Amino acid sequence: MNSQALGKHTLVVEVTNISSHGIWIITGDRELFIPFDKFPWFKDVPIGKILNVEEPTPGHFYWPELDVDLGIESIEHPERFPLKSKVGISG
């Protein structure tokens, strides 16, 4: 008998709040804020797609329906990662 779990293992991450300014996620003992002005590809998408977030490895978050992945460092220090998606940005 094999008691090994099937499928891929992901850590627990949860979206705790969505406002007109951004998204709050919690993982472990950390809560992170993802502002829409720094991460605009989240702004105009259905809530269900934002709620569907995974943490495949510690500190790495993935939204499969949006094909967006972010690390804690890029969330906490977006100025260090100047590349932004052009999706949803007018101009």
PDB file of N, CA, C and O in Angstrom:
ATOM      1  N   MET A   1       0.838  -1.182   0.000  1.00  0.00           N
ATOM      2  CA  MET A   1       0.000   0.000   0.000  1.00  0.00           C
ATOM      3  C   MET A   1       0.881   1.242   0.000  1.00  0.00           C
ATOM      4  O   MET A   1       1.853   1.329   0.750  1.00  0.00           O
ATOM      5  N   ASN A   2       0.532   2.195  -0.844  1.00  0.00           N
ATOM      6  CA  ASN A   2       1.304   3.427  -0.963  1.00  0.00           C
ATOM      7  C   ASN A   2       0.492   4.563  -0.345  1.00  0.00           C
ATOM      8  O   ASN A   2      -0.629   4.836  -0.776  1.00  0.00           O
ATOM      9  N   SER A   3       1.052   5.219   0.657  1.00  0.00           N
ATOM     10  CA  SER A   3       0.333   6.311   1.333  1.00  0.00           C
ATOM     11  C   SER A   3       0.773   7.686   0.842  1.00  0.00           C
ATOM     12  O   SER A   3       0.416   8.704   1.434  1.00  0.00           O
ATOM     13  N   GLN A   4       1.544   7.716  -0.234  1.00  0.00           N
ATOM     14  CA  GLN A   4       2.024   8.982  -0.770  1.00  0.00           C
ATOM     15  C   GLN A   4       0.864   9.752  -1.400  1.00  0.00           C
ATOM     16  O   GLN A   4       0.028   9.172  -2.093  1.00  0.00           O
ATOM     17  N   ALA A   5       0.819  11.064  -1.153  1.00  0.00           N
ATOM     18  CA  ALA A   5      -0.229  11.910  -1.711  1.00  0.00           C
ATOM     19  C   ALA A   5      -0.061  12.032  -3.217  1.00  0.00           C
ATOM     20  O   ALA A   5       1.055  12.104  -3.729  1.00  0.00           O
ATOM     21  N   LEU A   6      -1.177  12.055  -3.907  1.00  0.00           N
ATOM     22  CA  LEU A   6      -1.164  12.205  -5.353  1.00  0.00           C
ATOM     23  C   LEU A   6      -1.277  13.671  -5.733  1.00  0.00           C
ATOM     24  O   LEU A   6      -1.779  14.476  -4.949  1.00  0.00           O
ATOM     25  N   GLY A   7      -0.816  14.027  -6.928  1.00  0.00           N
ATOM     26  CA  GLY A   7      -0.925  15.403  -7.406  1.00  0.00           C
ATOM     27  C   GLY A   7       0.211  16.264  -6.891  1.00  0.00           C
ATOM     28  O   GLY A   7       1.069  15.824  -6.126  1.00  0.00           O
ATOM     29  N   LYS A   8       0.181  17.515  -7.345  1.00  0.00           N
ATOM     30  CA  LYS A   8       1.246  18.417  -6.919  1.00  0.00           C
ATOM     31  C   LYS A   8       0.917  19.030  -5.571  1.00  0.00           C
ATOM     32  O   LYS A   8      -0.249  19.250  -5.241  1.00  0.00           O
ATOM     33  N   HIS A   9       1.945  19.299  -4.804  1.00  0.00           N
ATOM     34  CA  HIS A   9       1.786  19.878  -3.476  1.00  0.00           C
ATOM     35  C   HIS A   9       1.985  21.388  -3.581  1.00  0.00           C
ATOM     36  O   HIS A   9       2.963  21.854  -4.165  1.00  0.00           O
ATOM     37  N   THR A  10       1.056  22.142  -3.014  1.00  0.00           N
ATOM     38  CA  THR A  10       1.232  23.590  -2.948  1.00  0.00           C
ATOM     39  C   THR A  10       1.064  24.033  -1.505  1.00  0.00           C
ATOM     40  O   THR A  10       0.357  23.391  -0.728  1.00  0.00           O
ATOM     41  N   LEU A  11       1.705  25.114  -1.155  1.00  0.00           N
ATOM     42  CA  LEU A  11       1.578  25.683   0.175  1.00  0.00           C
ATOM     43  C   LEU A  11       0.267  26.448   0.260  1.00  0.00           C
ATOM     44  O   LEU A  11      -0.377  26.695  -0.759  1.00  0.00           O
ATOM     45  N   VAL A  12      -0.126  26.819   1.460  1.00  0.00           N
ATOM     46  CA  VAL A  12      -1.387  27.512   1.655  1.00  0.00           C
ATOM     47  C   VAL A  12      -1.187  29.021   1.505  1.00  0.00           C
ATOM     48  O   VAL A  12      -0.402  29.631   2.231  1.00  0.00           O
ATOM     49  N   VAL A  13      -1.900  29.602   0.566  1.00  0.00           N
ATOM     50  CA  VAL A  13      -1.934  31.047   0.379  1.00  0.00           C
ATOM     51  C   VAL A  13      -3.402  31.410   0.193  1.00  0.00           C
ATOM     52  O   VAL A  13      -4.162  30.659  -0.418  1.00  0.00           O
ATOM     53  N   GLU A  14      -3.794  32.563   0.722  1.00  0.00           N
ATOM     54  CA  GLU A  14      -5.198  32.956   0.653  1.00  0.00           C
ATOM     55  C   GLU A  14      -5.302  34.453   0.368  1.00  0.00           C
ATOM     56  O   GLU A  14      -4.569  35.262   0.936  1.00  0.00           O
ATOM     57  N   VAL A  15      -6.218  34.798  -0.515  1.00  0.00           N
ATOM     58  CA  VAL A  15      -6.556  36.192  -0.732  1.00  0.00           C
ATOM     59  C   VAL A  15      -7.510  36.568   0.395  1.00  0.00           C
ATOM     60  O   VAL A  15      -8.572  35.964   0.543  1.00  0.00           O
ATOM     61  N   THR A  16      -7.128  37.572   1.193  1.00  0.00           N
ATOM     62  CA  THR A  16      -7.952  37.943   2.344  1.00  0.00           C
ATOM     63  C   THR A  16      -8.810  39.172   2.099  1.00  0.00           C
ATOM     64  O   THR A  16      -9.800  39.391   2.798  1.00  0.00           O
ATOM     65  N   ASN A  17      -8.432  39.983   1.102  1.00  0.00           N
ATOM     66  CA  ASN A  17      -9.209  41.190   0.823  1.00  0.00           C
ATOM     67  C   ASN A  17      -8.880  41.686  -0.580  1.00  0.00           C
ATOM     68  O   ASN A  17      -7.745  41.578  -1.044  1.00  0.00           O
ATOM     69  N   ILE A  18      -9.889  42.228  -1.241  1.00  0.00           N
ATOM     70  CA  ILE A  18      -9.709  42.902  -2.523  1.00  0.00           C
ATOM     71  C   ILE A  18     -10.431  44.234  -2.397  1.00  0.00           C
ATOM     72  O   ILE A  18     -11.608  44.279  -2.040  1.00  0.00           O
ATOM     73  N   SER A  19      -9.722  45.317  -2.691  1.00  0.00           N
ATOM     74  CA  SER A  19     -10.337  46.644  -2.635  1.00  0.00           C
ATOM     75  C   SER A  19     -10.111  47.350  -3.973  1.00  0.00           C
ATOM     76  O   SER A  19      -9.554  46.765  -4.902  1.00  0.00           O
ATOM     77  N   SER A  20     -10.533  48.576  -4.064  1.00  0.00           N
ATOM     78  CA  SER A  20     -10.297  49.346  -5.284  1.00  0.00           C
ATOM     79  C   SER A  20      -8.818  49.706  -5.444  1.00  0.00           C
ATOM     80  O   SER A  20      -8.412  50.198  -6.497  1.00  0.00           O
ATOM     81  N   HIS A  21      -8.016  49.463  -4.409  1.00  0.00           N
ATOM     82  CA  HIS A  21      -6.586  49.791  -4.435  1.00  0.00           C
ATOM     83  C   HIS A  21      -5.685  48.590  -4.682  1.00  0.00           C
ATOM     84  O   HIS A  21      -4.562  48.745  -5.160  1.00  0.00           O
ATOM     85  N   GLY A  22      -6.168  47.396  -4.360  1.00  0.00           N
ATOM     86  CA  GLY A  22      -5.322  46.229  -4.543  1.00  0.00           C
ATOM     87  C   GLY A  22      -5.825  45.000  -3.823  1.00  0.00           C
ATOM     88  O   GLY A  22      -6.989  44.907  -3.435  1.00  0.00           O
ATOM     89  N   ILE A  23      -4.914  44.059  -3.657  1.00  0.00           N
ATOM     90  CA  ILE A  23      -5.208  42.733  -3.117  1.00  0.00           C
ATOM     91  C   ILE A  23      -4.321  42.474  -1.903  1.00  0.00           C
ATOM     92  O   ILE A  23      -3.140  42.823  -1.902  1.00  0.00           O
ATOM     93  N   TRP A  24      -4.892  41.863  -0.878  1.00  0.00           N
ATOM     94  CA  TRP A  24      -4.115  41.393   0.270  1.00  0.00           C
ATOM     95  C   TRP A  24      -4.101  39.875   0.217  1.00  0.00           C
ATOM     96  O   TRP A  24      -5.140  39.236   0.053  1.00  0.00           O
ATOM     97  N   ILE A  25      -2.903  39.303   0.356  1.00  0.00           N
ATOM     98  CA  ILE A  25      -2.789  37.853   0.463  1.00  0.00           C
ATOM     99  C   ILE A  25      -2.068  37.526   1.758  1.00  0.00           C
ATOM    100  O   ILE A  25      -1.257  38.306   2.258  1.00  0.00           O
ATOM    101  N   ILE A  26      -2.386  36.354   2.284  1.00  0.00           N
ATOM    102  CA  ILE A  26      -1.710  35.893   3.493  1.00  0.00           C
ATOM    103  C   ILE A  26      -1.139  34.513   3.226  1.00  0.00           C
ATOM    104  O   ILE A  26      -1.777  33.657   2.613  1.00  0.00           O
ATOM    105  N   THR A  27       0.080  34.324   3.703  1.00  0.00           N
ATOM    106  CA  THR A  27       0.752  33.040   3.588  1.00  0.00           C
ATOM    107  C   THR A  27       1.605  32.862   4.832  1.00  0.00           C
ATOM    108  O   THR A  27       2.368  33.753   5.203  1.00  0.00           O
ATOM    109  N   GLY A  28       1.476  31.736   5.458  1.00  0.00           N
ATOM    110  CA  GLY A  28       2.206  31.528   6.707  1.00  0.00           C
ATOM    111  C   GLY A  28       1.852  32.621   7.697  1.00  0.00           C
ATOM    112  O   GLY A  28       0.678  32.815   8.011  1.00  0.00           O
ATOM    113  N   ASP A  29       2.842  33.330   8.187  1.00  0.00           N
ATOM    114  CA  ASP A  29       2.596  34.414   9.145  1.00  0.00           C
ATOM    115  C   ASP A  29       2.755  35.790   8.502  1.00  0.00           C
ATOM    116  O   ASP A  29       2.915  36.787   9.206  1.00  0.00           O
ATOM    117  N   ARG A  30       2.713  35.850   7.179  1.00  0.00           N
ATOM    118  CA  ARG A  30       2.907  37.121   6.462  1.00  0.00           C
ATOM    119  C   ARG A  30       1.651  37.524   5.715  1.00  0.00           C
ATOM    120  O   ARG A  30       0.963  36.689   5.128  1.00  0.00           O
ATOM    121  N   GLU A  31       1.364  38.813   5.747  1.00  0.00           N
ATOM    122  CA  GLU A  31       0.318  39.373   4.913  1.00  0.00           C
ATOM    123  C   GLU A  31       0.976  40.372   3.963  1.00  0.00           C
ATOM    124  O   GLU A  31       1.758  41.223   4.385  1.00  0.00           O
ATOM    125  N   LEU A  32       0.651  40.257   2.692  1.00  0.00           N
ATOM    126  CA  LEU A  32       1.257  41.097   1.665  1.00  0.00           C
ATOM    127  C   LEU A  32       0.179  41.866   0.925  1.00  0.00           C
ATOM    128  O   LEU A  32      -0.915  41.349   0.697  1.00  0.00           O
ATOM    129  N   PHE A  33       0.488  43.108   0.547  1.00  0.00           N
ATOM    130  CA  PHE A  33      -0.430  43.925  -0.233  1.00  0.00           C
ATOM    131  C   PHE A  33       0.112  44.042  -1.655  1.00  0.00           C
ATOM    132  O   PHE A  33       1.286  44.351  -1.862  1.00  0.00           O
ATOM    133  N   ILE A  34      -0.758  43.792  -2.626  1.00  0.00           N
ATOM    134  CA  ILE A  34      -0.406  43.873  -4.044  1.00  0.00           C
ATOM    135  C   ILE A  34      -1.222  45.014  -4.639  1.00  0.00           C
ATOM    136  O   ILE A  34      -2.389  44.822  -4.980  1.00  0.00           O
ATOM    137  N   PRO A  35      -0.621  46.210  -4.768  1.00  0.00           N
ATOM    138  CA  PRO A  35      -1.373  47.363  -5.268  1.00  0.00           C
ATOM    139  C   PRO A  35      -1.596  47.294  -6.782  1.00  0.00           C
ATOM    140  O   PRO A  35      -0.707  46.904  -7.539  1.00  0.00           O
ATOM    141  N   PHE A  36      -2.800  47.678  -7.202  1.00  0.00           N
ATOM    142  CA  PHE A  36      -3.123  47.663  -8.624  1.00  0.00           C
ATOM    143  C   PHE A  36      -2.247  48.613  -9.436  1.00  0.00           C
ATOM    144  O   PHE A  36      -1.971  48.340 -10.604  1.00  0.00           O
ATOM    145  N   ASP A  37      -1.805  49.720  -8.847  1.00  0.00           N
ATOM    146  CA  ASP A  37      -0.982  50.652  -9.624  1.00  0.00           C
ATOM    147  C   ASP A  37       0.394  50.082  -9.944  1.00  0.00           C
ATOM    148  O   ASP A  37       1.034  50.528 -10.896  1.00  0.00           O
ATOM    149  N   LYS A  38       0.863  49.107  -9.169  1.00  0.00           N
ATOM    150  CA  LYS A  38       2.146  48.449  -9.445  1.00  0.00           C
ATOM    151  C   LYS A  38       1.959  47.129 -10.184  1.00  0.00           C
ATOM    152  O   LYS A  38       2.867  46.672 -10.877  1.00  0.00           O
ATOM    153  N   PHE A  39       0.793  46.519 -10.041  1.00  0.00           N
ATOM    154  CA  PHE A  39       0.486  45.221 -10.644  1.00  0.00           C
ATOM    155  C   PHE A  39      -0.859  45.311 -11.355  1.00  0.00           C
ATOM    156  O   PHE A  39      -1.839  44.714 -10.909  1.00  0.00           O
ATOM    157  N   PRO A  40      -0.912  46.060 -12.469  1.00  0.00           N
ATOM    158  CA  PRO A  40      -2.184  46.392 -13.112  1.00  0.00           C
ATOM    159  C   PRO A  40      -2.918  45.222 -13.756  1.00  0.00           C
ATOM    160  O   PRO A  40      -4.111  45.334 -14.036  1.00  0.00           O
ATOM    161  N   TRP A  41      -2.248  44.120 -13.995  1.00  0.00           N
ATOM    162  CA  TRP A  41      -2.926  43.000 -14.643  1.00  0.00           C
ATOM    163  C   TRP A  41      -3.976  42.337 -13.753  1.00  0.00           C
ATOM    164  O   TRP A  41      -4.720  41.479 -14.228  1.00  0.00           O
ATOM    165  N   PHE A  42      -4.055  42.709 -12.480  1.00  0.00           N
ATOM    166  CA  PHE A  42      -5.101  42.197 -11.584  1.00  0.00           C
ATOM    167  C   PHE A  42      -6.342  43.087 -11.548  1.00  0.00           C
ATOM    168  O   PHE A  42      -7.403  42.641 -11.111  1.00  0.00           O
ATOM    169  N   LYS A  43      -6.228  44.323 -11.994  1.00  0.00           N
ATOM    170  CA  LYS A  43      -7.253  45.342 -11.753  1.00  0.00           C
ATOM    171  C   LYS A  43      -8.629  45.032 -12.331  1.00  0.00           C
ATOM    172  O   LYS A  43      -9.622  45.154 -11.614  1.00  0.00           O
ATOM    173  N   ASP A  44      -8.726  44.644 -13.568  1.00  0.00           N
ATOM    174  CA  ASP A  44     -10.022  44.491 -14.215  1.00  0.00           C
ATOM    175  C   ASP A  44     -10.371  43.045 -14.545  1.00  0.00           C
ATOM    176  O   ASP A  44     -10.991  42.772 -15.573  1.00  0.00           O
ATOM    177  N   VAL A  45      -9.977  42.127 -13.681  1.00  0.00           N
ATOM    178  CA  VAL A  45     -10.299  40.718 -13.920  1.00  0.00           C
ATOM    179  C   VAL A  45     -11.351  40.254 -12.908  1.00  0.00           C
ATOM    180  O   VAL A  45     -11.485  40.850 -11.839  1.00  0.00           O
ATOM    181  N   PRO A  46     -12.089  39.206 -13.233  1.00  0.00           N
ATOM    182  CA  PRO A  46     -13.087  38.685 -12.286  1.00  0.00           C
ATOM    183  C   PRO A  46     -12.438  38.243 -10.965  1.00  0.00           C
ATOM    184  O   PRO A  46     -11.324  37.719 -10.938  1.00  0.00           O
ATOM    185  N   ILE A  47     -13.166  38.473  -9.896  1.00  0.00           N
ATOM    186  CA  ILE A  47     -12.664  38.135  -8.549  1.00  0.00           C
ATOM    187  C   ILE A  47     -12.244  36.666  -8.456  1.00  0.00           C
ATOM    188  O   ILE A  47     -11.237  36.349  -7.823  1.00  0.00           O
ATOM    189  N   GLY A  48     -12.998  35.787  -9.073  1.00  0.00           N
ATOM    190  CA  GLY A  48     -12.678  34.360  -9.016  1.00  0.00           C
ATOM    191  C   GLY A  48     -11.290  34.042  -9.532  1.00  0.00           C
ATOM    192  O   GLY A  48     -10.627  33.136  -9.026  1.00  0.00           O
ATOM    193  N   LYS A  49     -10.848  34.777 -10.532  1.00  0.00           N
ATOM    194  CA  LYS A  49      -9.503  34.548 -11.069  1.00  0.00           C
ATOM    195  C   LYS A  49      -8.422  35.049 -10.119  1.00  0.00           C
ATOM    196  O   LYS A  49      -7.320  34.501 -10.088  1.00  0.00           O
ATOM    197  N   ILE A  50      -8.725  36.078  -9.353  1.00  0.00           N
ATOM    198  CA  ILE A  50      -7.777  36.572  -8.345  1.00  0.00           C
ATOM    199  C   ILE A  50      -7.720  35.616  -7.159  1.00  0.00           C
ATOM    200  O   ILE A  50      -6.651  35.376  -6.597  1.00  0.00           O
ATOM    201  N   LEU A  51      -8.869  35.078  -6.783  1.00  0.00           N
ATOM    202  CA  LEU A  51      -8.921  34.161  -5.640  1.00  0.00           C
ATOM    203  C   LEU A  51      -8.206  32.844  -5.922  1.00  0.00           C
ATOM    204  O   LEU A  51      -7.772  32.163  -4.993  1.00  0.00           O
ATOM    205  N   ASN A  52      -8.083  32.484  -7.184  1.00  0.00           N
ATOM    206  CA  ASN A  52      -7.435  31.225  -7.560  1.00  0.00           C
ATOM    207  C   ASN A  52      -5.919  31.430  -7.617  1.00  0.00           C
ATOM    208  O   ASN A  52      -5.340  31.577  -8.693  1.00  0.00           O
ATOM    209  N   VAL A  53      -5.296  31.437  -6.449  1.00  0.00           N
ATOM    210  CA  VAL A  53      -3.851  31.632  -6.337  1.00  0.00           C
ATOM    211  C   VAL A  53      -3.225  30.420  -5.670  1.00  0.00           C
ATOM    212  O   VAL A  53      -3.816  29.812  -4.778  1.00  0.00           O
ATOM    213  N   GLU A  54      -2.032  30.079  -6.109  1.00  0.00           N
ATOM    214  CA  GLU A  54      -1.278  28.948  -5.556  1.00  0.00           C
ATOM    215  C   GLU A  54       0.083  29.446  -5.085  1.00  0.00           C
ATOM    216  O   GLU A  54       0.569  30.486  -5.528  1.00  0.00           O
ATOM    217  N   GLU A  55       0.679  28.691  -4.189  1.00  0.00           N
ATOM    218  CA  GLU A  55       2.057  28.947  -3.754  1.00  0.00           C
ATOM    219  C   GLU A  55       2.850  27.668  -3.982  1.00  0.00           C
ATOM    220  O   GLU A  55       3.036  26.876  -3.058  1.00  0.00           O
ATOM    221  N   PRO A  56       3.324  27.461  -5.223  1.00  0.00           N
ATOM    222  CA  PRO A  56       3.999  26.205  -5.533  1.00  0.00           C
ATOM    223  C   PRO A  56       5.303  25.992  -4.765  1.00  0.00           C
ATOM    224  O   PRO A  56       5.674  24.855  -4.471  1.00  0.00           O
ATOM    225  N   THR A  57       5.999  27.087  -4.440  1.00  0.00           N
ATOM    226  CA  THR A  57       7.190  27.020  -3.601  1.00  0.00           C
ATOM    227  C   THR A  57       7.121  28.194  -2.626  1.00  0.00           C
ATOM    228  O   THR A  57       6.451  29.186  -2.915  1.00  0.00           O
ATOM    229  N   PRO A  58       7.791  28.108  -1.489  1.00  0.00           N
ATOM    230  CA  PRO A  58       7.710  29.189  -0.516  1.00  0.00           C
ATOM    231  C   PRO A  58       8.076  30.546  -1.120  1.00  0.00           C
ATOM    232  O   PRO A  58       9.140  30.708  -1.717  1.00  0.00           O
ATOM    233  N   GLY A  59       7.181  31.507  -0.953  1.00  0.00           N
ATOM    234  CA  GLY A  59       7.433  32.860  -1.407  1.00  0.00           C
ATOM    235  C   GLY A  59       7.199  33.102  -2.883  1.00  0.00           C
ATOM    236  O   GLY A  59       7.547  34.167  -3.394  1.00  0.00           O
ATOM    237  N   HIS A  60       6.617  32.138  -3.582  1.00  0.00           N
ATOM    238  CA  HIS A  60       6.345  32.265  -5.012  1.00  0.00           C
ATOM    239  C   HIS A  60       4.852  32.005  -5.230  1.00  0.00           C
ATOM    240  O   HIS A  60       4.347  30.931  -4.901  1.00  0.00           O
ATOM    241  N   PHE A  61       4.154  32.998  -5.787  1.00  0.00           N
ATOM    242  CA  PHE A  61       2.707  32.921  -5.950  1.00  0.00           C
ATOM    243  C   PHE A  61       2.351  32.871  -7.425  1.00  0.00           C
ATOM    244  O   PHE A  61       2.957  33.559  -8.247  1.00  0.00           O
ATOM    245  N   TYR A  62       1.355  32.044  -7.753  1.00  0.00           N
ATOM    246  CA  TYR A  62       0.978  31.831  -9.149  1.00  0.00           C
ATOM    247  C   TYR A  62      -0.535  31.862  -9.291  1.00  0.00           C
ATOM    248  O   TYR A  62      -1.257  31.182  -8.562  1.00  0.00           O
ATOM    249  N   TRP A  63      -1.000  32.659 -10.239  1.00  0.00           N
ATOM    250  CA  TRP A  63      -2.416  32.748 -10.591  1.00  0.00           C
ATOM    251  C   TRP A  63      -2.575  32.053 -11.939  1.00  0.00           C
ATOM    252  O   TRP A  63      -2.361  32.686 -12.974  1.00  0.00           O
ATOM    253  N   PRO A  64      -2.945  30.766 -11.961  1.00  0.00           N
ATOM    254  CA  PRO A  64      -2.960  30.001 -13.209  1.00  0.00           C
ATOM    255  C   PRO A  64      -3.927  30.539 -14.268  1.00  0.00           C
ATOM    256  O   PRO A  64      -3.620  30.482 -15.459  1.00  0.00           O
ATOM    257  N   GLU A  65      -5.063  31.050 -13.867  1.00  0.00           N
ATOM    258  CA  GLU A  65      -6.019  31.559 -14.853  1.00  0.00           C
ATOM    259  C   GLU A  65      -5.558  32.870 -15.482  1.00  0.00           C
ATOM    260  O   GLU A  65      -6.042  33.249 -16.548  1.00  0.00           O
ATOM    261  N   LEU A  66      -4.632  33.561 -14.832  1.00  0.00           N
ATOM    262  CA  LEU A  66      -4.100  34.823 -15.347  1.00  0.00           C
ATOM    263  C   LEU A  66      -2.693  34.661 -15.915  1.00  0.00           C
ATOM    264  O   LEU A  66      -2.175  35.570 -16.564  1.00  0.00           O
ATOM    265  N   ASP A  67      -2.071  33.502 -15.669  1.00  0.00           N
ATOM    266  CA  ASP A  67      -0.687  33.238 -16.038  1.00  0.00           C
ATOM    267  C   ASP A  67       0.237  34.329 -15.486  1.00  0.00           C
ATOM    268  O   ASP A  67       1.100  34.855 -16.189  1.00  0.00           O
ATOM    269  N   VAL A  68       0.029  34.647 -14.210  1.00  0.00           N
ATOM    270  CA  VAL A  68       0.832  35.642 -13.500  1.00  0.00           C
ATOM    271  C   VAL A  68       1.538  34.945 -12.347  1.00  0.00           C
ATOM    272  O   VAL A  68       0.910  34.215 -11.580  1.00  0.00           O
ATOM    273  N   ASP A  69       2.830  35.167 -12.223  1.00  0.00           N
ATOM    274  CA  ASP A  69       3.540  34.670 -11.047  1.00  0.00           C
ATOM    275  C   ASP A  69       4.394  35.788 -10.469  1.00  0.00           C
ATOM    276  O   ASP A  69       5.023  36.562 -11.191  1.00  0.00           O
ATOM    277  N   LEU A  70       4.395  35.845  -9.143  1.00  0.00           N
ATOM    278  CA  LEU A  70       5.112  36.891  -8.415  1.00  0.00           C
ATOM    279  C   LEU A  70       5.842  36.279  -7.233  1.00  0.00           C
ATOM    280  O   LEU A  70       5.369  35.320  -6.622  1.00  0.00           O
ATOM    281  N   GLY A  71       6.984  36.835  -6.921  1.00  0.00           N
ATOM    282  CA  GLY A  71       7.710  36.462  -5.723  1.00  0.00           C
ATOM    283  C   GLY A  71       7.513  37.518  -4.645  1.00  0.00           C
ATOM    284  O   GLY A  71       7.131  38.650  -4.941  1.00  0.00           O
ATOM    285  N   ILE A  72       7.771  37.151  -3.410  1.00  0.00           N
ATOM    286  CA  ILE A  72       7.622  38.096  -2.295  1.00  0.00           C
ATOM    287  C   ILE A  72       8.459  39.343  -2.533  1.00  0.00           C
ATOM    288  O   ILE A  72       7.992  40.454  -2.283  1.00  0.00           O
ATOM    289  N   GLU A  73       9.691  39.180  -3.014  1.00  0.00           N
ATOM    290  CA  GLU A  73      10.553  40.347  -3.213  1.00  0.00           C
ATOM    291  C   GLU A  73       9.959  41.315  -4.235  1.00  0.00           C
ATOM    292  O   GLU A  73      10.037  42.530  -4.049  1.00  0.00           O
ATOM    293  N   SER A  74       9.367  40.795  -5.309  1.00  0.00           N
ATOM    294  CA  SER A  74       8.783  41.694  -6.307  1.00  0.00           C
ATOM    295  C   SER A  74       7.531  42.387  -5.777  1.00  0.00           C
ATOM    296  O   SER A  74       7.218  43.499  -6.202  1.00  0.00           O
ATOM    297  N   ILE A  75       6.817  41.749  -4.862  1.00  0.00           N
ATOM    298  CA  ILE A  75       5.642  42.380  -4.245  1.00  0.00           C
ATOM    299  C   ILE A  75       6.086  43.465  -3.267  1.00  0.00           C
ATOM    300  O   ILE A  75       5.533  44.565  -3.261  1.00  0.00           O
ATOM    301  N   GLU A  76       7.083  43.155  -2.443  1.00  0.00           N
ATOM    302  CA  GLU A  76       7.542  44.114  -1.439  1.00  0.00           C
ATOM    303  C   GLU A  76       8.386  45.243  -2.041  1.00  0.00           C
ATOM    304  O   GLU A  76       8.419  46.344  -1.493  1.00  0.00           O
ATOM    305  N   HIS A  77       9.062  44.984  -3.153  1.00  0.00           N
ATOM    306  CA  HIS A  77       9.955  45.974  -3.768  1.00  0.00           C
ATOM    307  C   HIS A  77       9.736  46.026  -5.282  1.00  0.00           C
ATOM    308  O   HIS A  77      10.636  45.680  -6.047  1.00  0.00           O
ATOM    309  N   PRO A  78       8.554  46.454  -5.719  1.00  0.00           N
ATOM    310  CA  PRO A  78       8.284  46.452  -7.164  1.00  0.00           C
ATOM    311  C   PRO A  78       9.228  47.362  -7.953  1.00  0.00           C
ATOM    312  O   PRO A  78       9.416  47.155  -9.151  1.00  0.00           O
ATOM    313  N   GLU A  79       9.815  48.351  -7.312  1.00  0.00           N
ATOM    314  CA  GLU A  79      10.743  49.242  -8.001  1.00  0.00           C
ATOM    315  C   GLU A  79      11.994  48.513  -8.485  1.00  0.00           C
ATOM    316  O   GLU A  79      12.673  48.995  -9.392  1.00  0.00           O
ATOM    317  N   ARG A  80      12.306  47.374  -7.902  1.00  0.00           N
ATOM    318  CA  ARG A  80      13.459  46.572  -8.333  1.00  0.00           C
ATOM    319  C   ARG A  80      13.150  45.738  -9.576  1.00  0.00           C
ATOM    320  O   ARG A  80      14.051  45.179 -10.201  1.00  0.00           O
ATOM    321  N   PHE A  81      11.873  45.662  -9.924  1.00  0.00           N
ATOM    322  CA  PHE A  81      11.415  44.855 -11.049  1.00  0.00           C
ATOM    323  C   PHE A  81      10.566  45.739 -11.957  1.00  0.00           C
ATOM    324  O   PHE A  81       9.338  45.666 -11.917  1.00  0.00           O
ATOM    325  N   PRO A  82      11.207  46.569 -12.773  1.00  0.00           N
ATOM    326  CA  PRO A  82      10.477  47.602 -13.516  1.00  0.00           C
ATOM    327  C   PRO A  82       9.605  47.094 -14.663  1.00  0.00           C
ATOM    328  O   PRO A  82       8.779  47.852 -15.172  1.00  0.00           O
ATOM    329  N   LEU A  83       9.758  45.854 -15.081  1.00  0.00           N
ATOM    330  CA  LEU A  83       8.945  45.361 -16.179  1.00  0.00           C
ATOM    331  C   LEU A  83       7.509  45.145 -15.714  1.00  0.00           C
ATOM    332  O   LEU A  83       7.270  44.498 -14.694  1.00  0.00           O
ATOM    333  N   LYS A  84       6.563  45.686 -16.463  1.00  0.00           N
ATOM    334  CA  LYS A  84       5.146  45.523 -16.163  1.00  0.00           C
ATOM    335  C   LYS A  84       4.452  44.962 -17.384  1.00  0.00           C
ATOM    336  O   LYS A  84       4.879  45.202 -18.514  1.00  0.00           O
ATOM    337  N   SER A  85       3.407  44.231 -17.166  1.00  0.00           N
ATOM    338  CA  SER A  85       2.576  43.755 -18.253  1.00  0.00           C
ATOM    339  C   SER A  85       1.903  44.953 -18.915  1.00  0.00           C
ATOM    340  O   SER A  85       1.542  45.918 -18.241  1.00  0.00           O
ATOM    341  N   LYS A  86       1.737  44.892 -20.222  1.00  0.00           N
ATOM    342  CA  LYS A  86       1.045  45.948 -20.947  1.00  0.00           C
ATOM    343  C   LYS A  86      -0.451  45.671 -21.036  1.00  0.00           C
ATOM    344  O   LYS A  86      -1.203  46.509 -21.532  1.00  0.00           O
ATOM    345  N   VAL A  87      -0.889  44.518 -20.567  1.00  0.00           N
ATOM    346  CA  VAL A  87      -2.304  44.158 -20.601  1.00  0.00           C
ATOM    347  C   VAL A  87      -3.077  45.103 -19.706  1.00  0.00           C
ATOM    348  O   VAL A  87      -2.710  45.294 -18.547  1.00  0.00           O
ATOM    349  N   GLY A  88      -4.129  45.693 -20.216  1.00  0.00           N
ATOM    350  CA  GLY A  88      -4.982  46.542 -19.418  1.00  0.00           C
ATOM    351  C   GLY A  88      -4.458  47.943 -19.212  1.00  0.00           C
ATOM    352  O   GLY A  88      -5.082  48.724 -18.494  1.00  0.00           O
ATOM    353  N   ILE A  89      -3.323  48.297 -19.822  1.00  0.00           N
ATOM    354  CA  ILE A  89      -2.756  49.646 -19.651  1.00  0.00           C
ATOM    355  C   ILE A  89      -2.999  50.433 -20.933  1.00  0.00           C
ATOM    356  O   ILE A  89      -2.591  50.010 -22.015  1.00  0.00           O
ATOM    357  N   SER A  90      -3.648  51.548 -20.810  1.00  0.00           N
ATOM    358  CA  SER A  90      -3.866  52.410 -21.976  1.00  0.00           C
ATOM    359  C   SER A  90      -2.692  53.373 -22.129  1.00  0.00           C
ATOM    360  O   SER A  90      -2.038  53.740 -21.152  1.00  0.00           O
ATOM    361  N   GLY A  91      -2.444  53.765 -23.353  1.00  0.00           N
ATOM    362  CA  GLY A  91      -1.428  54.784 -23.499  1.00  0.00           C
ATOM    363  C   GLY A  91      -0.486  54.573 -24.576  1.00  0.00           C
ATOM    364  O   GLY A  91       0.415  55.388 -24.777  1.00  0.00           O
TER     365      GLY A  91
END
